[in-house]
Amino acid sequence: MAKNRREIIYFLANKYDMPLKEVDKIVNYQFKMVRKVMTKGDFETIRLPYFGKFIVNKGRVKHINKLKSEKDIKKI
């Protein structure tokens, strides 16, 4: 049974009798943490139990930096 994020938040808010905003913050916190760690640039692997691993490919970072520099050149 697939549910979207909003349905999960409503379910948890009703189950634990909590405000929707609080449940939304709790659900989204783990993804904000992953983003924060990945944007540091330390290339750490982040594992969320029962969800998976998030890995930054160092080669992909070089590719993105190359694209950014090409965009800067095109602006000139």
Order of alpha helices (4+ residues) and beta strands (2+ residues): alpha-alpha-beta-beta-alpha
